[in-house]
Amino acid sequence: MPSSKAGFLALFLSLATVQLSNLGCATKSARWSSESAPVAYTESAVDLTDRAPASMAIPRDIEKTLDTHSMRAQADYHFTLGETFSLEGNPAKAIEEYRLTLIYDPKSTAVRIRLASEYVKQGMVSEAINQTKTAIEMNPQNVDARMLLGGLYSSLRMFDEAFKEYETVQKLDPENFDAPMFVGALYAEQKKFSEAAVRFEKLAKNQDNPNAHVAWYYLGRVRLEDNKDDVGGRAENAFEQSLALKPTFVDPLLSLGALLESTGRKDKALSAYANFQEKHGPNVTVAETLAQFYLEREQYSKALEQFAIIESSDPEDLNSRVKIAFILIQEKRYKEAIMKLEDLVMRMPSADKVRFYLGAVYEEVKNYKAAIPHFLKIEKVSPFFAESRVHASYLYKLVGDSQNAVAVIEDAISQMPDHAPFYTLYASHLDDRREFKKAADMLKGAVGRFPENAQLHYFLGNMHDRLGDKPETIAAMKTVLKIEEDHVQALNFLAYTYAESGAELEDAEKLARRAIELKPQDGYVLDTLGWVLFKRGEFEASVKVLEDAHRLQPNEAVIADHLGDAYYYFRMPERAKRLYEKAAAIAEEQKKQGGVTGDFDTGSVSIEKIRAKIVIVDRQQDLPTTTDRRPASAK
């Protein structure tokens, strides 16, 4: 049945099309008819005395050369071919064969009706009307022809002519239940809902009507059109009556579900869909509705069951396969997701979204070498291009290929120079390679291109700090805060820079506390506040804050080193020594993982300086008063 959202004429004309496709199919023999032979068509015109129009007459030379048996065989042959092509969905060839059939049996109204139905499939409504009218002229009692003509007039919105045909059918065949149904549809299409409801209700309550469930459904549709909110629940009741008569009828279920949703009863709608699917499914249309419900509620396992139904009904439905893959990702069933996405990529190599998510899943399972090629195959025209290049460049960094990491991001910038995040990642790579001057120069150009981009100014300040230019560092961080006053990283960096200089300690504390308000569980921000308090000589307060920072970031060497300093000045040398030893061990491990030779800069203090502090503790000497460290978060 058609969608519950279609117009009434569309609904009923689709019913008419189904009806037309069945015309002539109830025959007991596939042979052409003679007066004594079984009929091959719904109705034979052999016994009729009224002749066909002259244009359809058999040519005289054919009449002379073909005997009756030959004509019958030819008609039978072409009619069979016509039926075959019609069933195969080839109306153009079916039309040719039915026209040839008429050459040998020009008086058959059944063939003309079949021919008209094929014309309808081709959108050749005028030709269909002409054939149907001819059939009616040949046999005015033919109900099928009049039903077809009524449907054709309806499609052209020739309502008066359509009414006339349906009324004639009701006179010819008082037991015909289709004609009054179509009359109701015509009234509904003209928004004469009361008149339509009268017809549908009469049909729905007629116990002899084999399609009463359909009438109840359309009665519900009419009532809903007339009363959008269904005050009184009359439409809802009609849909329920329809389902009670035929529980497997999906259209009233969908209409009922839509009504329940629109009136705020989504749980009841979901229950109705799920109950139908359990008892009468699997139904693909219901599966599509249920899948969307489950997705909205993040019930991914249940959604997956419904998409499996959709996929099994149409293995070539790639859209459903994509959704299944995304659900598998949500469910963290990465191996299955990869298999689905790999298959989809083979079928749709240009599907950039699918390829991007395949790369992302490979990244998630840490198969970086498999992820990178998929990210790199996404072209510039894709909305996923920028993000794919960021991922590819970063993954090259993770696999230790610094050269390709830089090359990918440089190429991305050349293709899309107006994408600011490329420059921050580029700066990060250059920072890793200790090419601070190159990074600073690049970022100066970038902030000129994007003067309101806070993150670019932040990275520029970082590079100035790397180069030892504190005034430029402070200026850059102040610019960040003018653009984005709650930029936590800039607040933290500026507070730390002030603390290291030993000046502006009051401002430093205000900046650090503001950063903590924004990110109270950030160990790096707590480290900065603890270090500010340390620089102010508030060692007890410093210890408390730095212990919290170390708890949140137990594997950060700089924070462990800071806490060691605070312990030492708070006269807890043994604890200080343990923290220094831990800081040195963490730094050594980072050095080993990074493949660095020589001294290793953690971002704030070197391994050599940490180990020197252990010696100082053992000798109970004073720690150096100048540290020149960077914030732990600067990395």
Summary of the structure (lengths in Angstrom):
residues: 635
radius of gyration: 40.5
end to end distance: 63.1
largest distance: 131.5
contacts: 2090
relative contact order: 0.03
helix: 71%
strand: 0%
